[in-house]
Amino acid sequence: MPKRIITIGHSPDADDAFMFFALTHGKIATGDLEIRHELQDIETLNQRCLRGELEVSAVSVHAYAYVTDTYLLLPSGFSMGDRYGPIIVSRRRLDREGLRDVTIAVPGKLTTAFLALQLYLGSHCSYRVIRFDEILAAVRRGEVEAGLIIHEGQLTYQQQGLELVVDLGKWWFENTGLPLPLGANIVRRDLGNEVISAIARLLRESILYALEHEEEVLDYALQYGRGLSREQGREFVRMYVNQRTLLAGPEERQAVERLLREAYSAGLIPHEPRIAFADEV
């Protein structure tokens, strides 16, 4: 019998590469499923999930609020900012009021980073969407006054002479006592319970393999590190692939609920989200 093809979308970044290494390199048996991978930036994946195109995908937690009728949250694969997260940088010192008066480059309107920025500013935000890996350069050249930075730019912005305005993950923790849920992996509801359970198991096994074989998997993941040294790459991967990623517990699930509830209360998402985890349905 031919295997069932499952397409997984994830971003070409060191943390996702680390997370999915075992699945992309045949380190774990996939049984009756044939896994195919598509690498695209997170905002493109967010848009594709709005159309229900992918069976499984990495997605911004912000974007998940718009696809709850089509997708379930997988219990493994979360990227949580534990007292750190997306940062805002500039060429000069700015405070919160100053940010309201400038244009901020953002990596996409459906990213969780943008949602956190809107919650932080609490009012009008002038922004310009720029591909995430071009934002630091745009700020440095003066094309925008400030930039909202995700991925490895959180570790390298100082090398480009830029100043930290605020760490949104730290701000979120100080106000909620919770980690900031940035990215998740989701699975399409119409695949059925048996396939969904198999996918959940495979993703958890892939993450576990990576955590237990860090040096081997880091060798591969650094291909997507965009200039990170090995130690920077290790630091970045450990920030976003760890025990919280292996399996979301009560605190991680509470963090997702709190973020989206706050967003709904602030009028930043149009509907109260129907949050559902694959292992709770």
Backbone torsions as a table, in degrees:
resi	resn	phi	psi	omega
1	MET	NA	136.1	177.3
2	PRO	-66.3	146.8	178.8
3	LYS	-74.6	152.4	176.5
4	ARG	-80.6	127.8	-177.6
5	ILE	-85.2	127.9	176.4
6	ILE	-121.2	120.8	179.2
7	THR	-96.1	125.2	179.2
8	ILE	-111.3	125.3	175.6
9	GLY	-99.3	131.4	173.5
10	HIS	-150.7	166.7	-171.3
11	SER	-88.1	152.3	179.6
12	PRO	-82.3	64.9	-178.3
13	ASP	-127.3	159.0	-174.3
14	ALA	-60.4	-38.1	-177.2
15	ASP	-70.4	-42.1	177.0
16	ASP	-68.1	-39.4	177.5
17	ALA	-60.6	-40.6	177.8
18	PHE	-63.3	-46.0	-176.3
19	MET	-63.8	-38.8	-173.3
20	PHE	-100.1	6.0	-175.9
21	PHE	-53.6	-49.8	-175.6
22	ALA	-62.1	-33.9	178.2
23	LEU	-75.5	-33.4	-178.4
24	THR	-82.1	-14.8	-175.0
25	HIS	-119.7	18.9	173.5
26	GLY	65.0	28.8	-179.1
27	LYS	-81.7	-16.6	178.3
28	ILE	-132.2	145.1	-179.1
29	ALA	-74.6	135.9	-177.2
30	THR	-105.6	4.4	174.7
31	GLY	61.3	-126.4	-177.0
32	ASP	-83.4	4.4	-177.7
33	LEU	-107.4	140.5	170.6
34	GLU	-110.4	116.3	-174.6
35	ILE	-92.6	126.9	173.8
36	ARG	-118.8	139.3	-174.2
37	HIS	-111.9	138.7	173.6
38	GLU	-125.0	123.0	-177.5
39	LEU	-100.5	119.0	177.2
40	GLN	-147.5	157.7	179.6
41	ASP	-64.9	157.6	-169.3
42	ILE	-62.7	-35.5	-179.3
43	GLU	-69.2	-34.7	174.6
44	THR	-64.6	-42.1	177.3
45	LEU	-63.4	-40.5	176.6
46	ASN	-56.0	-46.7	-178.8
47	GLN	-65.4	-39.3	179.2
48	ARG	-66.2	-34.8	178.2
49	CYS	-69.6	-31.3	174.4
50	LEU	-58.6	-30.4	179.6
51	ARG	-94.2	0.2	178.1
52	GLY	66.5	28.7	-172.5
53	GLU	-75.8	-32.3	-172.2
54	LEU	-105.0	138.6	176.7
55	GLU	-66.8	-40.7	179.9
56	VAL	-137.2	141.4	179.9
57	SER	-158.2	148.7	161.1
58	ALA	-69.4	146.7	-176.7
59	VAL	-154.8	151.1	171.2
60	SER	-70.3	141.5	177.5
61	VAL	-60.1	-34.6	174.2
62	HIS	-56.0	-50.1	-178.1
63	ALA	-64.7	-30.7	-179.7
64	TYR	-57.6	-31.3	-179.9
65	ALA	-58.3	-22.4	-177.7
66	TYR	-96.5	-4.6	-174.4
67	VAL	-127.7	20.7	-175.5
68	THR	-65.2	-25.1	178.1
69	ASP	-74.7	-20.3	-175.7
70	THR	-104.0	-31.3	-171.8
71	TYR	-126.8	152.9	169.7
72	LEU	-107.8	150.5	172.8
73	LEU	-76.8	130.6	172.1
74	LEU	-79.9	141.6	-176.8
75	PRO	-71.9	-14.7	177.3
76	SER	-113.0	150.8	174.9
77	GLY	107.5	6.7	-179.8
78	PHE	-73.4	141.5	168.1
79	SER	-104.7	112.1	-176.3
80	MET	-114.4	131.2	173.6
81	GLY	-88.0	104.5	-175.5
82	ASP	-92.6	85.5	-175.6
83	ARG	71.9	18.5	171.9
84	TYR	-151.8	166.4	180.0
85	GLY	175.0	-153.0	177.2
86	PRO	-57.4	145.7	-179.1
87	ILE	-123.7	156.0	172.0
88	ILE	-108.6	129.4	-179.6
89	VAL	-124.9	159.9	179.3
90	SER	-153.2	170.2	175.4
91	ARG	-82.5	-13.1	-178.4
92	ARG	-140.0	167.4	-179.0
93	ARG	-68.9	131.8	176.2
94	LEU	-136.2	149.3	170.3
95	ASP	-109.7	-174.0	-176.4
96	ARG	-61.2	-42.3	178.9
97	GLU	-64.3	-39.2	179.3
98	GLY	-63.1	-34.2	178.8
99	LEU	-64.4	-29.2	-179.6
100	ARG	-70.9	-14.4	-175.9
101	ASP	-104.3	3.1	-176.9
102	VAL	-125.9	166.2	174.9
103	THR	-90.2	130.5	-177.6
104	ILE	-111.2	127.9	174.2
105	ALA	-75.6	129.3	-179.6
106	VAL	-125.3	152.2	-174.6
107	PRO	-84.9	3.3	178.9
108	GLY	151.2	144.6	-175.4
109	LYS	-73.6	-17.0	179.6
110	LEU	-100.0	0.8	177.9
111	THR	-71.5	150.6	176.4
112	THR	-67.0	-30.1	177.1
113	ALA	-57.8	-43.6	179.9
114	PHE	-67.3	-38.4	177.1
115	LEU	-61.9	-44.9	179.2
116	ALA	-63.3	-38.4	176.9
117	LEU	-60.2	-45.0	180.0
118	GLN	-64.4	-39.6	177.2
119	LEU	-64.7	-37.8	-178.8
120	TYR	-67.1	-45.3	-177.3
121	LEU	-77.6	-31.7	173.7
122	GLY	68.6	5.8	178.0
123	SER	-158.7	-153.3	-176.0
124	HIS	-55.4	136.0	177.9
125	CYS	-132.2	118.1	176.7
126	SER	-87.7	122.0	-174.1
127	TYR	-140.2	164.4	175.8
128	ARG	-139.9	126.2	-178.6
129	VAL	-79.0	124.7	177.6
130	ILE	-134.4	142.0	178.2
131	ARG	-52.2	138.0	-169.3
132	PHE	-55.4	-36.6	-175.8
133	ASP	-85.6	6.3	177.0
134	GLU	-113.4	-2.0	-173.3
135	ILE	-70.3	-44.1	-178.9
136	LEU	-57.8	-43.9	-180.0
137	ALA	-64.8	-38.4	-180.0
138	ALA	-64.4	-38.6	177.3
139	VAL	-68.5	-44.4	-178.3
140	ARG	-60.8	-37.6	-179.2
141	ARG	-80.3	-7.5	179.3
142	GLY	83.7	13.6	178.3
143	GLU	-69.9	-27.8	173.3
144	VAL	-138.1	157.4	-178.1
145	GLU	-78.0	-31.3	-176.3
146	ALA	-146.9	160.3	-179.8
147	GLY	-137.4	141.9	176.3
148	LEU	-95.0	114.8	-167.5
149	ILE	-108.3	129.9	173.2
150	ILE	-122.1	174.3	177.8
151	HIS	59.5	-149.2	-167.5
152	GLU	-67.7	-15.7	177.0
153	GLY	-59.9	-20.8	176.4
154	GLN	-62.9	-23.7	-179.3
155	LEU	-102.0	-14.8	-170.7
156	THR	-115.8	-1.2	-173.7
157	TYR	-60.9	-33.8	-178.1
158	GLN	-67.2	-28.4	178.0
159	GLN	-65.0	-18.5	179.4
160	GLN	-102.4	13.9	174.2
161	GLY	75.1	23.8	-177.4
162	LEU	-103.1	157.7	-177.0
163	GLU	-109.6	144.6	175.9
164	LEU	-76.9	128.2	174.6
165	VAL	-93.1	-51.2	178.7
166	VAL	-159.4	143.7	170.2
167	ASP	-97.1	112.4	-174.1
168	LEU	-70.7	-27.8	176.2
169	GLY	-68.2	-39.8	176.8
170	LYS	-66.8	-43.5	178.1
171	TRP	-59.9	-43.4	-179.6
172	TRP	-61.7	-44.9	-179.7
173	PHE	-63.4	-42.1	-178.8
174	GLU	-62.6	-25.8	-178.2
175	ASN	-96.8	-19.2	-175.1
176	THR	-127.1	-20.5	-174.1
177	GLY	74.0	14.7	-175.4
178	LEU	-123.6	155.1	171.2
179	PRO	-68.4	157.6	178.8
180	LEU	-93.4	113.9	-179.4
181	PRO	-78.9	110.3	-172.7
182	LEU	-96.3	-57.2	-178.3
183	GLY	-123.3	154.9	178.4
184	ALA	-141.5	171.8	169.4
185	ASN	-117.3	137.4	-175.9
186	ILE	-126.1	156.7	-178.4
187	VAL	-131.9	140.1	-175.8
188	ARG	-71.0	133.3	-175.7
189	ARG	-61.1	-31.9	-172.8
190	ASP	-76.4	0.9	177.8
191	LEU	-73.3	-21.1	179.6
192	GLY	91.3	155.4	-172.2
193	ASN	-59.6	-41.0	-176.2
194	GLU	-64.6	-46.6	-179.9
195	VAL	-69.0	-40.6	179.3
196	ILE	-60.6	-43.5	178.8
197	SER	-63.0	-40.2	179.1
198	ALA	-64.6	-42.3	179.5
199	ILE	-64.9	-41.9	178.5
200	ALA	-60.5	-41.5	179.1
201	ARG	-65.8	-44.0	-178.3
202	LEU	-63.8	-41.1	180.0
203	LEU	-65.3	-43.1	178.7
204	ARG	-62.9	-41.5	179.8
205	GLU	-65.1	-36.4	179.4
206	SER	-66.1	-42.9	178.7
207	ILE	-66.3	-42.4	178.9
208	LEU	-61.2	-42.5	178.3
209	TYR	-59.1	-44.6	-178.5
210	ALA	-63.0	-43.7	-179.4
211	LEU	-64.8	-31.9	-177.8
212	GLU	-88.2	-11.8	-179.4
213	HIS	-131.3	53.8	-169.8
214	GLU	-57.9	-46.6	-175.1
215	GLU	-64.5	-44.4	178.8
216	GLU	-61.0	-47.0	-175.0
217	VAL	-74.1	-32.1	177.9
218	LEU	-64.5	-35.4	176.4
219	ASP	-53.5	-42.7	179.9
220	TYR	-74.7	-45.6	-173.2
221	ALA	-62.9	-30.7	-177.3
222	LEU	-67.7	-14.1	172.5
223	GLN	-60.7	-23.0	-177.9
224	TYR	-109.2	18.4	-174.4
225	GLY	-85.5	-7.5	177.9
226	ARG	46.2	58.5	173.3
227	GLY	91.4	0.0	177.9
228	LEU	-69.6	139.5	169.4
229	SER	-69.9	170.5	179.7
230	ARG	-60.9	-42.8	-179.1
231	GLU	-69.6	-36.7	174.4
232	GLN	-64.2	-41.9	178.4
233	GLY	-61.7	-41.4	177.7
234	ARG	-62.3	-45.0	179.0
235	GLU	-61.2	-45.2	-178.5
236	PHE	-63.6	-46.1	-179.7
237	VAL	-61.7	-43.6	-179.2
238	ARG	-66.1	-26.6	176.8
239	MET	-63.0	-37.1	-169.6
240	TYR	-121.0	-0.7	171.4
241	VAL	-132.1	106.0	-173.6
242	ASN	-156.8	-160.5	-177.1
243	GLN	-66.0	-30.1	174.8
244	ARG	-64.5	-32.2	-179.7
245	THR	-74.8	-37.2	-177.0
246	LEU	-60.2	-43.9	179.3
247	LEU	-157.7	122.3	179.0
248	ALA	-72.5	120.6	176.5
249	GLY	-95.2	-167.8	-177.7
250	PRO	-57.6	-40.4	-178.2
251	GLU	-66.5	-42.6	-180.0
252	GLU	-64.1	-41.1	179.7
253	ARG	-68.5	-38.2	175.9
254	GLN	-63.0	-36.8	-179.0
255	ALA	-64.2	-41.5	177.6
256	VAL	-61.7	-47.5	-179.6
257	GLU	-61.7	-42.7	-178.0
258	ARG	-65.1	-44.9	-178.7
259	LEU	-60.3	-49.0	-175.9
260	LEU	-73.1	-29.6	174.8
261	ARG	-67.0	-42.4	177.4
262	GLU	-62.7	-40.9	-179.9
263	ALA	-64.2	-41.3	179.0
264	TYR	-66.2	-43.1	-179.8
265	SER	-62.7	-32.1	-179.9
266	ALA	-85.3	0.4	179.9
267	GLY	75.1	22.0	-176.6
268	LEU	-92.4	-17.1	170.0
269	ILE	-128.0	144.8	-167.8
270	PRO	-79.1	-22.1	-175.7
271	HIS	-130.8	146.0	174.2
272	GLU	-64.4	119.0	-171.3
273	PRO	-71.1	142.6	176.5
274	ARG	-96.8	83.3	-175.8
275	ILE	-71.7	129.9	-178.6
276	ALA	-146.3	126.0	176.0
277	PHE	-94.9	144.3	-176.4
278	ALA	-60.2	-31.8	-177.5
279	ASP	-89.2	4.7	178.4
280	GLU	-113.0	-6.2	-176.0
281	VAL	-89.4	NA	NA
